[in-house]
Amino acid sequence: MPISLFFPSRVVIKSLVVMVALPMVALLPATLLAQDAHIGSVRTEFKLLGPNNTIEVERFDDPKVQGISCYLSYSQIGGLSGAVGLAEEASEASVACRQTGEIVFDPAEVSEQEVVFTQRRSALFKNMRVVRMHDTDAQTFVYLTYSTKLVDGSPKNAITAVHYGDL
C-alpha cells in the first residue's frame, strides 16, 4: 500500500528534507545559524507537487557590529527538486541594512572587508554571501550581497549602507 495513503505528501516531503538537511546543518558554523530569523514569505508560483516557489525575507544581525540588522530577500524554488534541496536557486537577492539600536563595535575586531552572512543556494557549489565593507573616511558600513559558484559567480548584486558617525 502506498505511503501517501497514510501521510499527506507534504509530511512525507518535509520528513525527507529533514533527514537530508539535518546532517548538513551540523556542518555549518553556529554563528551563521544563530543570527538569522525568518521574517516572512510570499508565494510567486503554485507547485502541484512539493512546496510553492516563494520569495523569502530573512533578517540577520551583524555579528561584530551591534545595532545593525540586515534584511535579505531572495527567491526559493519549490517543487520536488526544491523540497529535497537539489534545485539551483537564482542569483538575484536584495539586501537592506538599518540601524536598529546603538551602533557599538570594536575597531580592532572589524576588518576592512569580511563575509558576515553565507547561505547555500544549491546542493553543492552555489552560495549567497553578504560582505561588510568599512568606509572609515565616511564612517559608514557598506553591505554587498552576491552569489558565488565553484568556477564563476554572478555579477548580479545589491548594496546598502549604514552611517554610524556624526552628521
Z-matrix of the N, CA and C atoms (Angstrom, degrees):
N
C 1 1.450
C 2 1.533 1 108.22
N 3 1.342 2 118.99 1 133.44
C 4 1.463 3 120.89 2 -178.00
C 5 1.525 4 111.40 3 -64.02
N 6 1.339 5 114.30 4 145.40
C 7 1.458 6 120.07 5 -179.62
C 8 1.525 7 111.68 6 -65.30
N 9 1.347 8 117.79 7 -25.96
C 10 1.467 9 121.17 8 -177.71
C 11 1.525 10 112.85 9 -65.97
N 12 1.344 11 117.93 10 -17.05
C 13 1.454 12 119.65 11 176.66
C 14 1.522 13 111.25 12 -72.20
N 15 1.317 14 116.30 13 -27.37
C 16 1.458 15 120.63 14 -177.43
C 17 1.529 16 113.47 15 -95.87
N 18 1.343 17 116.71 16 -31.28
C 19 1.459 18 121.05 17 -176.60
C 20 1.525 19 109.81 18 -127.52
N 21 1.335 20 118.46 19 138.11
C 22 1.464 21 120.23 20 174.33
C 23 1.530 22 109.84 21 -60.81
N 24 1.338 23 116.93 22 151.02
C 25 1.464 24 121.15 23 -175.52
C 26 1.523 25 111.68 24 -59.73
N 27 1.327 26 118.62 25 -34.96
C 28 1.470 27 120.46 26 179.63
C 29 1.526 28 110.93 27 -63.77
N 30 1.326 29 117.75 28 -37.57
C 31 1.458 30 121.18 29 179.27
C 32 1.523 31 109.54 30 -64.93
N 33 1.322 32 116.93 31 -43.75
C 34 1.463 33 121.01 32 -180.00
C 35 1.528 34 110.04 33 -64.21
N 36 1.337 35 117.58 34 -44.79
C 37 1.462 36 121.29 35 -179.04
C 38 1.519 37 110.21 36 -65.21
N 39 1.329 38 117.80 37 -45.02
C 40 1.461 39 120.11 38 -179.88
C 41 1.522 40 110.72 39 -63.07
N 42 1.325 41 117.66 40 -37.39
C 43 1.457 42 120.54 41 178.14
C 44 1.522 43 110.87 42 -64.03
N 45 1.330 44 116.92 43 -41.08
C 46 1.457 45 120.66 44 177.94
C 47 1.526 46 111.04 45 -65.07
N 48 1.325 47 116.27 46 -42.02
C 49 1.467 48 120.44 47 178.90
C 50 1.517 49 110.12 48 -61.31
N 51 1.328 50 117.81 49 -44.41
C 52 1.461 51 121.40 50 179.80
C 53 1.525 52 110.45 51 -61.97
N 54 1.327 53 117.59 52 -42.55
C 55 1.460 54 120.59 53 -178.99
C 56 1.529 55 111.22 54 -65.35
N 57 1.341 56 117.73 55 -35.26
C 58 1.458 57 121.32 56 -179.31
C 59 1.524 58 110.97 57 -82.69
N 60 1.334 59 117.66 58 -41.17
C 61 1.465 60 121.46 59 -172.12
C 62 1.522 61 113.68 60 -81.33
N 63 1.312 62 118.40 61 -31.71
C 64 1.458 63 120.78 62 -175.16
C 65 1.528 64 113.09 63 -57.51
N 66 1.335 65 119.79 64 -45.71
C 67 1.466 66 118.41 65 177.83
C 68 1.531 67 112.45 66 -63.09
N 69 1.343 68 118.57 67 -33.32
C 70 1.459 69 121.26 68 179.86
C 71 1.526 70 110.97 69 -70.59
N 72 1.332 71 118.06 70 -34.67
C 73 1.459 72 121.89 71 179.39
C 74 1.520 73 110.18 72 -62.69
N 75 1.299 74 117.18 73 -35.34
C 76 1.466 75 121.12 74 -179.06
C 77 1.523 76 111.87 75 -64.28
N 78 1.335 77 117.86 76 -22.06
C 79 1.449 78 121.40 77 -179.23
C 80 1.526 79 112.97 78 -83.12
N 81 1.338 80 118.54 79 -15.58
C 82 1.459 81 121.92 80 -177.40
C 83 1.523 82 111.16 81 -79.10
N 84 1.344 83 117.12 82 147.10
C 85 1.463 84 118.73 83 176.15
C 86 1.520 85 110.95 84 -62.10
N 87 1.321 86 116.70 85 142.47
C 88 1.466 87 121.19 86 -177.10
C 89 1.517 88 112.13 87 -62.01
N 90 1.333 89 118.48 88 -31.29
C 91 1.465 90 120.23 89 -178.56
C 92 1.520 91 111.37 90 -65.10
N 93 1.327 92 117.84 91 -33.28
C 94 1.460 93 119.83 92 179.83
C 95 1.526 94 111.65 93 -76.84
N 96 1.307 95 118.09 94 -23.69
C 97 1.457 96 121.05 95 179.54
C 98 1.523 97 111.62 96 -83.62
N 99 1.311 98 116.70 97 -38.67
C 100 1.453 99 120.84 98 -171.31
C 101 1.516 100 113.58 99 -78.74
N 102 1.323 101 118.11 100 -20.48
C 103 1.448 102 118.98 101 -170.19
C 104 1.520 103 114.31 102 -93.56
N 105 1.304 104 120.86 103 -11.91
C 106 1.453 105 119.43 104 -176.28
C 107 1.523 106 111.74 105 -100.34
N 108 1.334 107 114.15 106 150.96
C 109 1.462 108 121.15 107 -179.73
C 110 1.520 109 108.70 108 -135.89
N 111 1.315 110 116.14 109 131.76
C 112 1.460 111 120.53 110 177.06
C 113 1.525 112 108.47 111 -76.32
N 114 1.326 113 116.92 112 123.47
C 115 1.458 114 122.11 113 -178.00
C 116 1.525 115 110.88 114 -93.20
N 117 1.320 116 117.27 115 -43.79
C 118 1.462 117 120.94 116 -179.88
C 119 1.516 118 111.21 117 174.06
N 120 1.332 119 115.16 118 -179.59
C 121 1.461 120 120.39 119 178.64
C 122 1.520 121 109.84 120 -155.20
N 123 1.316 122 115.03 121 159.58
C 124 1.464 123 121.70 122 173.76
C 125 1.524 124 108.26 123 -129.73
N 126 1.320 125 116.16 124 143.24
C 127 1.454 126 121.27 125 179.44
C 128 1.519 127 109.17 126 -80.01
N 129 1.324 128 116.26 127 133.00
C 130 1.464 129 120.60 128 177.42
C 131 1.521 130 112.47 129 -109.93
N 132 1.339 131 116.72 130 -21.95
C 133 1.461 132 119.66 131 -179.77
C 134 1.530 133 109.06 132 -155.96
N 135 1.310 134 116.55 133 132.34
C 136 1.461 135 122.23 134 178.56
C 137 1.522 136 109.85 135 -77.64
N 138 1.309 137 116.42 136 136.07
C 139 1.468 138 122.42 137 174.65
C 140 1.518 139 108.00 138 -120.64
N 141 1.322 140 116.71 139 127.88
C 142 1.456 141 121.48 140 -179.76
C 143 1.529 142 111.02 141 -66.91
N 144 1.323 143 116.60 142 -42.20
C 145 1.462 144 121.47 143 178.59
C 146 1.522 145 109.27 144 -110.85
N 147 1.299 146 116.90 145 124.48
C 148 1.452 147 121.62 146 178.92
C 149 1.522 148 111.83 147 87.58
N 150 1.313 149 116.29 148 -177.99
C 151 1.465 150 120.33 149 -178.65
C 152 1.532 151 111.48 150 -68.84
N 153 1.308 152 116.28 151 159.52
C 154 1.458 153 122.35 152 178.18
C 155 1.531 154 110.79 153 -76.16
N 156 1.335 155 116.45 154 161.29
C 157 1.455 156 120.36 155 170.00
C 158 1.526 157 107.06 156 -73.35
N 159 1.321 158 116.56 157 139.36
C 160 1.459 159 120.08 158 -176.07
C 161 1.526 160 110.98 159 -140.36
N 162 1.318 161 114.85 160 167.32
C 163 1.454 162 122.62 161 163.93
C 164 1.522 163 105.38 162 -110.68
N 165 1.315 164 115.97 163 123.46
C 166 1.459 165 122.74 164 -176.87
C 167 1.524 166 109.84 165 -101.73
N 168 1.321 167 116.18 166 146.89
C 169 1.464 168 121.78 167 175.19
C 170 1.527 169 107.58 168 -125.21
N 171 1.332 170 115.70 169 125.42
C 172 1.454 171 122.11 170 179.73
C 173 1.516 172 109.93 171 -129.56
N 174 1.334 173 115.00 172 156.63
C 175 1.464 174 121.26 173 175.11
C 176 1.515 175 108.36 174 -120.58
N 177 1.326 176 115.53 175 141.19
C 178 1.455 177 119.66 176 168.42
C 179 1.516 178 107.89 177 -136.33
N 180 1.317 179 116.02 178 147.08
C 181 1.451 180 122.06 179 177.81
C 182 1.523 181 108.34 180 -95.79
N 183 1.325 182 115.79 181 137.54
C 184 1.456 183 119.89 182 178.75
C 185 1.533 184 108.19 183 -57.62
N 186 1.332 185 118.14 184 125.34
C 187 1.458 186 120.16 185 -174.88
C 188 1.529 187 115.15 186 -68.44
N 189 1.340 188 117.95 187 -21.33
C 190 1.465 189 119.84 188 -178.02
C 191 1.524 190 113.52 189 -117.07
N 192 1.333 191 117.31 190 -5.56
C 193 1.467 192 120.66 191 179.79
C 194 1.523 193 107.78 192 -123.33
N 195 1.319 194 115.69 193 100.73
C 196 1.465 195 120.91 194 178.94
C 197 1.524 196 109.17 195 -67.09
N 198 1.332 197 116.42 196 137.90
C 199 1.452 198 121.11 197 176.20
C 200 1.513 199 114.71 198 97.99
N 201 1.334 200 118.35 199 3.43
C 202 1.461 201 121.77 200 175.56
C 203 1.519 202 108.60 201 -121.51
N 204 1.334 203 115.63 202 125.27
C 205 1.468 204 122.27 203 174.40
C 206 1.518 205 108.57 204 -117.96
N 207 1.315 206 116.31 205 141.72
C 208 1.464 207 121.89 206 179.33
C 209 1.522 208 109.30 207 -116.73
N 210 1.318 209 114.96 208 141.03
C 211 1.455 210 122.62 209 179.70
C 212 1.520 211 108.14 210 -114.84
N 213 1.339 212 115.82 211 125.61
C 214 1.458 213 122.47 212 179.66
C 215 1.511 214 110.02 213 -110.99
N 216 1.322 215 116.99 214 139.79
C 217 1.457 216 120.63 215 168.15
C 218 1.522 217 107.34 216 -123.90
N 219 1.332 218 115.41 217 139.97
C 220 1.458 219 121.00 218 -177.86
C 221 1.520 220 108.67 219 -158.25
N 222 1.329 221 115.90 220 157.59
C 223 1.467 222 119.98 221 179.46
C 224 1.520 223 110.06 222 -84.02
N 225 1.320 224 114.82 223 150.93
C 226 1.459 225 121.99 224 177.74
C 227 1.522 226 107.26 225 -129.49
N 228 1.319 227 117.05 226 120.00
C 229 1.465 228 121.39 227 -179.58
C 230 1.516 229 109.16 228 -78.59
N 231 1.316 230 116.29 229 134.31
C 232 1.459 231 121.79 230 179.18
C 233 1.511 232 111.17 231 -99.04
N 234 1.322 233 115.29 232 -141.95
C 235 1.459 234 120.60 233 -178.47
C 236 1.510 235 110.96 234 69.97
N 237 1.308 236 115.42 235 -170.88
C 238 1.467 237 119.81 236 -178.22
C 239 1.520 238 112.24 237 -69.20
N 240 1.351 239 117.45 238 -40.69
C 241 1.473 240 119.14 239 -179.34
C 242 1.525 241 110.94 240 -65.92
N 243 1.332 242 117.63 241 -36.87
C 244 1.460 243 120.80 242 177.10
C 245 1.515 244 111.96 243 -69.32
N 246 1.324 245 116.81 244 -35.73
C 247 1.465 246 120.86 245 -178.05
C 248 1.519 247 112.52 246 -65.97
N 249 1.318 248 116.99 247 -33.92
C 250 1.465 249 120.01 248 -178.54
C 251 1.528 250 112.02 249 -99.13
N 252 1.329 251 117.42 250 4.47
C 253 1.459 252 121.36 251 175.48
C 254 1.509 253 115.73 252 79.46
N 255 1.329 254 117.65 253 22.94
C 256 1.459 255 120.60 254 -179.62
C 257 1.523 256 113.86 255 -101.26
N 258 1.332 257 118.05 256 -7.08
C 259 1.460 258 121.16 257 -179.23
C 260 1.527 259 109.89 258 -75.46
N 261 1.331 260 115.76 259 141.74
C 262 1.456 261 119.24 260 172.57
C 263 1.512 262 107.28 261 -91.82
N 264 1.306 263 116.08 262 116.59
C 265 1.460 264 122.23 263 -175.15
C 266 1.517 265 110.99 264 -75.59
N 267 1.330 266 115.65 265 157.54
C 268 1.460 267 121.83 266 178.42
C 269 1.521 268 110.30 267 -65.68
N 270 1.325 269 115.85 268 157.30
C 271 1.459 270 121.39 269 -178.85
C 272 1.521 271 113.38 270 -84.36
N 273 1.321 272 117.56 271 -12.96
C 274 1.456 273 119.89 272 -177.04
C 275 1.525 274 111.12 273 -72.32
N 276 1.323 275 115.33 274 136.64
C 277 1.455 276 121.97 275 174.65
C 278 1.519 277 107.10 276 -155.42
N 279 1.311 278 115.55 277 158.39
C 280 1.456 279 121.46 278 177.85
C 281 1.514 280 108.65 279 -128.45
N 282 1.316 281 116.87 280 146.91
C 283 1.455 282 121.24 281 179.19
C 284 1.529 283 108.98 282 -134.90
N 285 1.326 284 115.82 283 139.74
C 286 1.467 285 122.62 284 174.26
C 287 1.516 286 107.22 285 -139.35
N 288 1.318 287 117.09 286 117.40
C 289 1.461 288 121.36 287 179.72
C 290 1.521 289 108.91 288 -109.66
N 291 1.334 290 115.57 289 141.09
C 292 1.456 291 121.52 290 -176.31
C 293 1.516 292 110.28 291 -138.30
N 294 1.318 293 114.71 292 154.82
C 295 1.450 294 120.47 293 172.48
C 296 1.519 295 107.57 294 -75.88
N 297 1.344 296 116.35 295 122.40
C 298 1.463 297 120.95 296 -178.09
C 299 1.526 298 111.59 297 -118.55
N 300 1.302 299 116.17 298 9.14
C 301 1.455 300 122.25 299 179.00
C 302 1.514 301 108.25 300 -178.80
N 303 1.312 302 116.43 301 -172.13
C 304 1.459 303 119.71 302 176.84
C 305 1.524 304 109.22 303 -65.64
N 306 1.322 305 117.23 304 129.35
C 307 1.461 306 121.04 305 -179.08
C 308 1.520 307 109.13 306 -82.19
N 309 1.344 308 114.69 307 117.77
C 310 1.458 309 121.85 308 -178.34
C 311 1.524 310 107.65 309 -132.21
N 312 1.334 311 116.18 310 129.85
C 313 1.460 312 120.25 311 176.55
C 314 1.519 313 109.15 312 -157.14
N 315 1.319 314 114.82 313 157.81
C 316 1.456 315 122.08 314 176.44
C 317 1.529 316 106.84 315 -97.98
N 318 1.337 317 118.64 316 112.15
C 319 1.462 318 120.60 317 -178.11
C 320 1.528 319 113.37 318 -55.36
N 321 1.316 320 117.62 319 -28.43
C 322 1.467 321 120.58 320 178.99
C 323 1.526 322 111.91 321 -70.73
N 324 1.337 323 117.88 322 -24.06
C 325 1.469 324 121.85 323 -178.20
C 326 1.523 325 113.26 324 -95.09
N 327 1.331 326 117.56 325 -15.76
C 328 1.464 327 121.01 326 -177.16
C 329 1.524 328 109.07 327 -95.85
N 330 1.316 329 115.91 328 112.78
C 331 1.462 330 121.28 329 179.42
C 332 1.525 331 110.77 330 -71.33
N 333 1.316 332 114.38 331 162.81
C 334 1.466 333 119.62 332 176.34
C 335 1.523 334 110.69 333 -62.58
N 336 1.342 335 115.96 334 -32.52
C 337 1.469 336 121.49 335 178.12
C 338 1.519 337 108.45 336 -154.74
N 339 1.358 338 116.88 337 129.42
C 340 1.462 339 120.02 338 176.50
C 341 1.526 340 111.46 339 -157.42
N 342 1.327 341 115.00 340 152.45
C 343 1.463 342 121.70 341 176.61
C 344 1.520 343 108.38 342 -73.67
N 345 1.349 344 116.86 343 126.60
C 346 1.461 345 120.87 344 -179.26
C 347 1.528 346 112.41 345 -112.67
N 348 1.340 347 117.00 346 -9.43
C 349 1.467 348 120.31 347 179.40
C 350 1.522 349 108.14 348 -156.07
N 351 1.334 350 116.19 349 138.04
C 352 1.465 351 122.42 350 176.41
C 353 1.518 352 108.68 351 -139.05
N 354 1.334 353 115.83 352 139.20
C 355 1.467 354 120.82 353 175.92
C 356 1.520 355 108.40 354 -142.05
N 357 1.344 356 116.18 355 134.32
C 358 1.472 357 120.62 356 176.74
C 359 1.514 358 110.04 357 -67.59
N 360 1.342 359 116.58 358 138.65
C 361 1.463 360 121.43 359 179.58
C 362 1.527 361 111.02 360 -119.72
N 363 1.323 362 118.41 361 0.28
C 364 1.460 363 122.82 362 171.25
C 365 1.520 364 106.95 363 -154.29
N 366 1.315 365 115.78 364 170.80
C 367 1.465 366 120.20 365 -176.07
C 368 1.522 367 112.49 366 -62.74
N 369 1.327 368 117.73 367 -32.03
C 370 1.459 369 118.14 368 -173.36
C 371 1.527 370 116.09 369 -124.81
N 372 1.321 371 118.21 370 -50.56
C 373 1.455 372 118.22 371 -161.38
C 374 1.526 373 117.18 372 -119.16
N 375 1.304 374 120.88 373 -2.33
C 376 1.459 375 120.91 374 -173.56
C 377 1.525 376 111.09 375 -116.54
N 378 1.331 377 116.31 376 135.02
C 379 1.461 378 123.07 377 179.02
C 380 1.519 379 110.24 378 -133.18
N 381 1.329 380 116.15 379 148.25
C 382 1.455 381 121.87 380 169.24
C 383 1.520 382 105.70 381 -103.23
N 384 1.319 383 116.32 382 135.42
C 385 1.462 384 120.25 383 -178.80
C 386 1.519 385 110.65 384 -129.56
N 387 1.320 386 114.87 385 153.14
C 388 1.457 387 121.88 386 169.10
C 389 1.523 388 105.98 387 -122.24
N 390 1.327 389 115.59 388 125.40
C 391 1.455 390 122.44 389 179.84
C 392 1.524 391 108.29 390 -110.68
N 393 1.330 392 116.37 391 132.36
C 394 1.465 393 121.13 392 173.19
C 395 1.516 394 108.24 393 -96.24
N 396 1.335 395 115.86 394 129.33
C 397 1.466 396 122.29 395 174.39
C 398 1.521 397 107.16 396 -115.00
N 399 1.322 398 115.89 397 141.40
C 400 1.466 399 120.54 398 -176.72
C 401 1.529 400 109.14 399 -108.62
N 402 1.321 401 116.05 400 110.60
C 403 1.466 402 122.42 401 175.79
C 404 1.526 403 106.63 402 -94.34
N 405 1.332 404 116.07 403 91.04
C 406 1.463 405 120.28 404 -174.95
C 407 1.522 406 112.05 405 -67.90
N 408 1.335 407 117.95 406 -32.81
C 409 1.462 408 120.55 407 -179.80
C 410 1.529 409 111.96 408 -62.47
N 411 1.329 410 116.63 409 -41.11
C 412 1.469 411 121.28 410 -179.48
C 413 1.526 412 112.32 411 -94.55
N 414 1.330 413 117.49 412 1.22
C 415 1.468 414 123.18 413 -177.36
C 416 1.536 415 110.31 414 50.64
N 417 1.321 416 114.22 415 56.56
C 418 1.461 417 121.71 416 -174.97
C 419 1.520 418 109.89 417 -140.55
N 420 1.340 419 115.48 418 141.74
C 421 1.460 420 121.27 419 170.03
C 422 1.522 421 107.52 420 -100.82
N 423 1.324 422 116.41 421 131.95
C 424 1.457 423 122.96 422 179.92
C 425 1.522 424 107.10 423 -112.98
N 426 1.332 425 116.45 424 132.38
C 427 1.465 426 122.02 425 -179.69
C 428 1.522 427 108.74 426 -117.31
N 429 1.343 428 116.07 427 128.27
C 430 1.461 429 123.37 428 -178.19
C 431 1.516 430 108.34 429 -121.06
N 432 1.341 431 117.22 430 131.25
C 433 1.459 432 120.35 431 173.68
C 434 1.520 433 109.10 432 -112.60
N 435 1.342 434 115.56 433 141.71
C 436 1.459 435 122.27 434 -179.85
C 437 1.523 436 108.47 435 -160.42
N 438 1.346 437 116.09 436 170.65
C 439 1.462 438 121.24 437 178.81
C 440 1.517 439 110.25 438 -113.58
N 441 1.329 440 114.93 439 146.16
C 442 1.460 441 120.85 440 176.24
C 443 1.521 442 109.04 441 -119.84
N 444 1.310 443 115.49 442 153.90
C 445 1.459 444 122.79 443 171.05
C 446 1.523 445 107.22 444 -130.19
N 447 1.315 446 116.49 445 168.17
C 448 1.457 447 120.86 446 -179.14
C 449 1.527 448 111.00 447 -56.55
N 450 1.335 449 117.06 448 -44.53
C 451 1.462 450 120.64 449 -176.48
C 452 1.525 451 111.52 450 -100.25
N 453 1.324 452 116.74 451 -50.20
C 454 1.463 453 119.69 452 -178.14
C 455 1.521 454 110.27 453 -139.39
N 456 1.313 455 115.62 454 144.92
C 457 1.462 456 121.21 455 179.00
C 458 1.515 457 110.58 456 -96.60
N 459 1.301 458 116.38 457 -168.70
C 460 1.458 459 122.05 458 179.66
C 461 1.526 460 109.07 459 -111.77
N 462 1.339 461 117.13 460 141.63
C 463 1.458 462 119.22 461 175.62
C 464 1.530 463 112.54 462 -77.38
N 465 1.326 464 117.68 463 -6.82
C 466 1.467 465 120.78 464 179.29
C 467 1.526 466 108.27 465 -69.55
N 468 1.331 467 115.66 466 130.22
C 469 1.457 468 119.49 467 -176.11
C 470 1.515 469 109.95 468 -154.11
N 471 1.319 470 115.29 469 169.33
C 472 1.463 471 121.99 470 174.77
C 473 1.517 472 107.09 471 -143.44
N 474 1.340 473 116.17 472 151.92
C 475 1.454 474 120.52 473 -174.84
C 476 1.526 475 110.00 474 -139.45
N 477 1.320 476 115.92 475 149.65
C 478 1.458 477 122.36 476 175.60
C 479 1.518 478 107.70 477 -149.67
N 480 1.318 479 117.48 478 161.97
C 481 1.463 480 120.85 479 -177.91
C 482 1.527 481 110.49 480 -141.93
N 483 1.340 482 115.10 481 148.60
C 484 1.464 483 122.12 482 177.48
C 485 1.524 484 107.92 483 -129.90
N 486 1.324 485 116.24 484 120.16
C 487 1.465 486 122.27 485 178.82
C 488 1.534 487 108.38 486 -85.42
N 489 1.326 488 117.78 487 137.34
C 490 1.460 489 120.40 488 -179.47
C 491 1.516 490 113.50 489 -119.70
N 492 1.319 491 118.59 490 -7.15
C 493 1.461 492 120.52 491 -176.70
C 494 1.525 493 112.48 492 -93.62
N 495 1.317 494 115.10 493 -172.89
C 496 1.460 495 121.13 494 177.69
C 497 1.530 496 110.02 495 -72.59
N 498 1.320 497 115.39 496 147.40
C 499 1.478 498 119.36 497 177.65
C 500 1.499 499 110.91 498 -95.45
